[in-house]
């Protein structure tokens, strides 16, 4: 495991030299990319909760569901 980490570190140093940038910049950019991909993966895997299904409920008489200000007055 340590040898693999050392190889990755050497690859990162080589990439920094090839890109004429610092190793710190390579590591920061890599971490930023990893975190963005992880956030996107978690966001894709989140499913919205199921909507409740009310089978025995009827609309209240006299309430216009298209009139949102009237709906707020019901509270």
Secondary structure, 3 states (H helix, E strand, C coil): CHHHHHHHHHHHHHHHHHCCCCHHHHHHHHHHHHHHHHHHHHHHHCCCCCCCCCCCCCCCCCCCCCCHHHHHHCC
